[in-house]
Amino acid sequence: MPELHLAVQYPGGKKGTPTRAQVRRWVRAACTLPAEVAIRFVDIAEGQALNHHWRGKDYATNVLSFPYQHEPILNGDLVVCSSVVMSEATEQGKQPEAHFAHLIVHGMLHLQGFDHETSAADAVLMETREREILSLLGYPDPYC
């Protein structure tokens, strides 16, 4: 397995969030490159502030990806807004663990250059890869 340096931060506390072991498993499944990644589970206020600052959108979103380097080592950060993920899981009738797994995989693919906003073909490619990874992890198709 490629080397992985993973930092998982819980500034708002760990209640309702995945464990470090779960996050590591999901990151490893989505990334076959040597990597240095930080994942930060934030509250609504921090998620909204970051989304507003970096994307010009004044609301908290589920996951933000900050890729810094692709080679020779993948380097980037993911910010996950736990409250948004939990609300979405409830609204969509999904298990929270499966939804967190999906969003970590989704964010990791963004760090590796996948994009779903540029074209429909790119979106299909990214969603297909997400489905494959989540299936290998034992989670249902997140798009059904």
RAGI-V807993 format. One record per run of one state. SS is the DSSP state (H for helix, E for strand, C for the rest). FROM is the first residue (numbers start at 1). TO is the last residue. If there is no record, write none. Layout:
ss: <SS/SS>
from: <FROM/FROM>
to: <TO/TO>
//
This chain:
ss: <C/E/C/H/C/E/C/H/C/E/C/E/H/C/H/C/H/C>
from: <1/4/10/20/31/35/43/44/56/63/70/74/82/93/96/112/120/138>
to: <3/9/19/30/34/42/43/55/62/69/73/81/92/95/111/119/137/144>
//
